[in-house]
Amino acid sequence: MCYFLILLCLTFASSISFAQLNQPQPTPAKVHVDGTPSTLYITIHTDPSYQNNNTVVNTNLLTSFQQQIQAFVDYTKAGQDFVKTKLTNFSDFMIAYAKENSMQLSVGAVGAIYAGIWFRFIYLHHRIFKPDTWASWKNKSDLDELQSISQAQLSRELVLAIQKKYQAADKIADFITPLMAFIVDINSEMNHINSFIWQYESLKKIKLIALFPGYGKTVKLLREKLKRLLFLKNVFGSWMAEYKISMNMKPENTRRAINRAANHTTLATKKQYSAARNKEIVENFLKSQPTTLSQSLAQQAC
């Protein structure tokens, strides 16, 4: 009897050992604990129910995302079709309207072009014949009379007129800004005159100038104005070149103006310093001119 029980226990133990040997052994993972290598066994068990639930959730999300994309594509396509239909209908309407009203549209287009040309003539005429333009300066004297005046005297009168026209009341010592304003204005006047003449000559070439009567004499007058402006610009350029040369030949003038302004106790800002320097330039310029011009410009500055 004891022998039979011992045999049964051995058989049971051997079956358990055989089952454990048949199971897949986990791969050992080696780790270091406090610098000592150790072996760590990790057994992973899978849950079939969890995998099934996860698969169902992922499938539902993918289906929902695909449905949203398809809905967006359908909406975009419908919008494109709507716009395309509207554009096609509008194009067909415009073509039909143009065919039915071709005469009215042609007359309207020609009328708009004609009115635009007239408007440009009027605009340029208004800008050119303003009483304060430089083309009207000394208008009592023709170009030949201006050319008969000595260039030195004419340049002095021109500089005095420039300062009188552009000099601001609060910047009486600013000598350079009026000169720059003169250059801008005289170039603008010349551009307006050239635009007027170009428009007239273009219409004359295509035999349409008869539709704009009365501008033949105006163009002749504008050519004279353009010559006057070119002459004044040349006089001013010659004076400016001589003035720069004279200033460069006397560098002590600029240095003296800078030192005087820098040492002046009442100058507290850079703006005042610049004004003092410009005033010194004006004084140097007046000293190089006749007494009449010096007195006139000095009275104007006061």
Buried (B, 14 or more C-beta within 10 A) or exposed (E): EEEEEEEEEEEEEEEEEEEEEEEEEEEEEEEEEEEEEEEEEEEEEEEEEEEEEEEEEEEEEEEEEEEEEEEEEEEEEEEEEEEEEEEEEEEEEEEEEEEEEEEEEEEEEEEEEEEEBEEEBEEBBEBBBEEEBBBBBBEEEEBEEBEEBEBBEBBBBBBBBBBEBBBEEEBBBBBEBBBEBBBEBBEEBBEBBEBBBEBBEEBBEEEEBEEBEEBEEBBEEBEEBBEBBEBBBEBBEBBBEBBEEEBEEEEEBBEEBBEBBEEEEEBEEEEBBBBBBBBBBBBBBBEBBEEEBBEBBEEEBE
